[in-house]
Amino acid sequence: MKTKTLVRLATQSIRKNKMRATLTMLGIIIGVAAVIVMVAVGYGARTRIRAQINNLGTNMIVITPGAAQTAGVNQGAQAFPNLSIKDVEKIRNEAQYVSGVSPVVVSRVQVLGAAGNWRTQINGVDVDYQTIRDWPASSGDFFSADDVRSNRKVAVLGSTVANNLFPDQDPVGAEIQVRNVPFKIVGVLSPKGQTASGSDSDDVVLIPYTTATMALSGRSFIPQIVASTASETDLPAAQDEIRTLLRESHRITDADDFTVRNQTDLAEAAESSTKVMTLLLAAIASISLLVGGIGIMNIMLVSVTERTREIGIRMAIGARGSDVLTQFLVESIVMGVLGGLAGLAIGVIGAKLLGHFTGWETAISPIIMLVSIGFSGAVGVFFGYYPARKAAALNPIQALRYE
């Protein structure tokens, strides 16, 4: 029997019992729709995280202190103050793949401005920091290398700080006080938005690291170093180069006492929990597909019983057992695929509505759409095989006598 004829017969059989077929496919519809929505939310979250990581800067590499051990006790990551300005200078002078490098001296203090005070993060950085982070100024300009060398008290404000301390005005040329020390504002950075961890990138004040070290932190070590390369393809070579230079600088021969990561590493770390949650939600939603498959099997078994005389007539006029098996198997596959298509349409609409009303970012992958339809057909094959096999094994004479 031709495939076209089998599909036509299966469709006719489904049309005869529209309500029963719809209820049978309901489990498949709900399962596919739930999987599409859950995966869309998960993919959207991962896409947003990757965009936020890329928003950190251009081909950025982050160097942080590694774990340290004291008397055999692990003190945890970033516990040992082993990065210094000498390390920064060594990377700047000797690294061939690094196009920019800057220390980052972090403090969190209360800042006083025209409209009151605001608690924010002060980052002491070098002039390369603007290029590394790809962070242009929306007003004014970044401080200069001469400002860094001269320990000048100048500051560049993030947009959040500027809006809170100087609402409805351009703060360039005005002053802020940081721990009773006046700083002249030379620029305001363009908005960056949230980081992958959910914090506000724009809630920051940038000052020369030399000024931050002397006037604020009072520490000689550097809690973080950031660097960048001219192209993304240079990142692995630059990481290896930085690792070699720091091992030379720290005179170590065994385990590194620092960590070197690039944007890809940061993105993978931030995405790992989202990926696990997406798989978990998709697995839970897939249970509905199994329930739908069991529904298909039950209805097909009922259909075999109802159509026993029909099966006997078909076999009496020359139909083989394989023909009967194929006919019932195609019916279950058609129900699975139709349920999958309906669930796909509902899932796509549901994902868009969810994103519209909640503000969540959703992303529907074409591959997931194809997999959902394929899996629906596979459910039809798996759960439809036993009823089809039972129909094919009927004795023609007994089937004709069935009342």
N, C-alpha and C positions, 0 to 999 in steps of 0.2 A: 504494500500500500504506500502511495506516495506521501511524502512529508506534508505537502500542501493539503492533501485530502485529510490526513490525520489531524492537522491543526484545525481544519474546518469542522470536522466532526467533534473535536474537543470543545470548540467554541460554541457549537450548537448545543452540546450537552450542558454547558455552563449556563447558556441563555435560558434553557428550560427551567432551571431552578436558580433564578437570579438571587433571591434573598438568601438561600442556603449557601450559594457560592460566595456571596459577599461576606456573610458571617464567617465562612471558612477562611477567607483571605484576610480577615480582620487582624488576626495575630501577626501575619506577615506584614501587613500595612503598618501596624503600630510599631513592630520591631524595626523595620527599615527606616521609618520616620524618626524614631528615637535615636537610632544609630547616626543618621545624617545630622540631626540637631546637635547631639553630643560631640561628634567629631568636628563639626563646624565650629562650635564654641572652643574646643581644644586647639584646633588649627589656628583660629583667630587669635587666641591668647599667645600661642607660640610665635605667630607672625608679628604681633605687637611687641613681644619681648625682643625679638631679633631686630626690629626697627629701632627700639630704644637702645639696644646695645650698639647698633651702628651709629646712633645719634651721639654716642659718647665721643666719637672723634674719627679721624681719618687713619685707618690702618694702625690703630693704637696698640701698644704693648704696655702692660702694667707690671712693675717690679715691686714686690713687697717683701718684708723680712719673712724668713721661714720659721719653722719650729726650732725651739732651743731646748736643750736638756741641762738641768742643774742638779748635780748629785744623783744622776740617773733618773730624774723625774722630768717627764716631758712637760714643758711650760705652755705648749700650744702654739698655733700659728701666729706670726707677727709679734711674738713675745720678746724677741731679742733685738735690741736696737743696733743692727749691724749695717745699715745703709747710711752713707755719708755723702757730703758734697764731693769728696774725692772720687767716689764711685760715679757720680754724675759727670764729672770732668773727664774721667777715664773713658766712659762710654762716648761722650761728645768728641773727644780727640782721636780715639782709636777705632771706633766702630765704623765700618765702611757702608753697611746697609742701613744705618740709622740716619734719618734726615732731620730729626728734632728730638730733644730730650729736655726734661724739666723735672726738678724735685717738686714735691707737694708736701708742704708743712701745714698740718690741719689743726685748727683751734675752733672751739665753739664758744662764742662770747656774746655779750649784750652790746648792740651798736646803737648809738644815739644820733638821731637825725632831726630834720626840721619838724616832722610831725610826731615825734616821740621816740621811743626806743623799740628795738626789734632784735630778738635773739636769733642769730644766724651762724653759719659756718664761715670761718675765715680761712682761705687757702693761700698760703705763700707759694708763689710759683715764679718761673722764669718766663721770658718773653716767648719762648718756643711753645708755651702751653696753649696759646691761642691757635697756633697752626695745628698742633697735635689734636686738640679738641674740635678743630674746624668751627670756631665760635666767633663770628664777626661781631663787631660793636654796632648797636643800633643808634647810638649817640656818642659823640666824642671819639676816643681812640684808646687803644691798649697802652699800658705804660711801656717805656723804652728800656733798652739795655743799660743806658746811662742811669736811669732811675734805679735799676737793680744794683749796679756797681756803687752808687752813691747812697744806698740805703734810704732813699727818699720815701716819705710817708704819703704815698699816692695809692688810690684804690680804684678798682673797676667793679661796679655793682651788677649783680644779677638783676633781672627784671622784677622778680618778686620783692627783693629788698628795696629796689628803687620805688616801686609802687607803694610800698608801705611806709617808707621814710620820707618820700617826696611825692605824694599823690598829686596828679594833674600838673606836674611841672618837670622840666628837664634839670636833673641834679648836677649836670656837668659844671664844674667850677665851684660848687658848694663844698661844704665840709661835713664829715661825720666824725664822731668820737668813738674810738675803740679803746676801752680801759683808760679813759680820760686822755688818750693820745689823739690829737687831731690828724685826720687824713684828708687830703684834697681829692675830690672825685674827678677823674680824668675821662671816664667813659662808662657807658651802660651797655651790657651785653644783650644781644637779641635773645628772645625766649627759646629755650631748649625743650621744656616740658618735663614729664616724669621720667625717672630712671626705671630700669627693669625691676628694681626692688620696691618701686612705688614712691620713692622720695622725690622731692622737688629739686631738679637740677638748677633752677634759677634762684633758689634761696641760698645765695653764696656771695661773698665778697672776695675778690682777688687782689692781693697786694704782692709786692716783690718779696721773694723768699728770704732775702737778706734782712729785710725789715721785720718779717715775721719771726725769724730766728732770734733776732736781738731784742725786739720790743714786746713780743707776745709769748712765744713758747719758751725761750731761754734754753732750748735744747740744741745740741750739736748734731744729733742723728736725724735722718730723714725717714718718716714713716712710709713714704711711697715715692716711687719714681715712675714717670710716664714717658714713653718714647713713641716715635712713629717712623714708618718707612715711606719711601716714595711711591711704592706700589704694593698691592696686596700680596703679590707673588714673592716679595722679599721678606715677608713676615717670618717664615720658618728659619731662614738663614740669619735674620737679625736676632731672633731669639737665641739661636745657638751661639752667635757671636757675643751677645750680652752675657750669656751664661759663662762662656769661657773667660771673658774679661773680669767678671765679678769673682770667679773662682781664683783668678790670679791676684786680684786686689785683696781678697780675704784670706789668701794663702791656705786654701782648703784642698784636700785630696780625696776626701770621702763624700759624704752626703752634702748636698747644697744647703746653705743656711739662708736661702732666699727662694722666692718663687717668681717665675717669669711666665706670664700668661698673655695671650693675645685676645682679640675680640671674639674669635671663634670659640676659644676655651670658655670665655665668660658667657657667651650665648648658650653653649651646651650645658653649662652648670645651671644657668637660670631656667633653661627649658626642661631639664630632667624631671622635675617634680610635675610640671604641666603635662609632660608626655605620659608619665605614669597615671596621672589622674584621668587623662583622655582615654587611655586603654582600659582603665577600670570602668569608667562610665559606659564605654562602648561594649564591654563585656557584659555589663548588667543589662544594657538595652538589648543585647543579642539573645537574651533568654526569651524575649517575646517571639523571636524568630523560631526558636525551638518549639514554643507553645503553638505557634501557627503551623509548623510542620506536623505536629501531632494532630491538630485539627484537620489538616488535609488528609492524613492517613485515615482518621476515623470516618470522614465523609466518603472517601473513596471506598472504604470497606462497605459502607452502607450502599453506595452506588453499585458495587459488585453484586450485592444481594438483590437489589431491586432490578437489576438488568440481567439476571441469570438466564431467563428464557431468551433474551436478545443475544447473549453470548452463545447459547446453544444453537440458535438459528444460524449465526455467522459461521460457527464451526461446521454445521451440517452442510452448508453450501460451499465449503472449501477453505474457510479461513483457518490458518494455522495458529497454534498456541502463541508463537512469537508475534503474530499480527495483533492478537488480542492484548498481549502484554504491552506492545508498543503503543496501542491505542489508549489504554488506561494510563500508561506512563506519561504520554504526551498531555493528557488531560491534567494530571497533577502538576506537570511542568508549566503548562499554560496558566494554571491558577497561581502558581508560585511567582511567575514572571509578572502577571497582571497585578498581583498584590505588591510586588516589588516596585513596579512603575508608579502605582498609586501612592505607596509609602514614600517614594522618592519625591514626588510632586509635593506631598504634604510636608515632608522634611525640609525641602528647599524653602517653601513658603514660611514654615515655622521658624527656620533659622533666621530668615530676613526680618520677620516680625519681632523675634526675640532681640535681635540686634537693634531694631528701631526703637523699641519701647524701653529697653534696659541700658542702651548705650554701649553694650558689649560689642567687641569686634568679632565678626564671624567670617570664616573663610571656608567655602565648599570646594573640596578637591574633586576634579573630574575622575580621578582614579578611584576615589571612594564611591562615587556614584556608580561606576562600572562594576566595582566589586560588590556593591549592594545588590544590583540586579543579578549578577552572576551567582551570588550566594543564595538569592531567593530561588533561582532556577535549580540550584544544587539541593536546596531543602525539598523542592518538589520531587526531584529524582530520588533522594534518600528515603523520604517518607511515603512516596508513591509506589516504590518498587514492590513492597510486600503485598499491597492490595492488587497491583497489576499481576504479580506472580500468582496470586491466589485465583484471579480470574482466568489466567492462561492455563491453570492446572485443572479447571473444571472438566468433568466428563460430559461430552456433548449429549449423550442419551439422557443422563440424569438432569442436565440443564434444561432440556426440552420438556421434561416431565415436571419441572419445578413450578409450583403454584405460588 
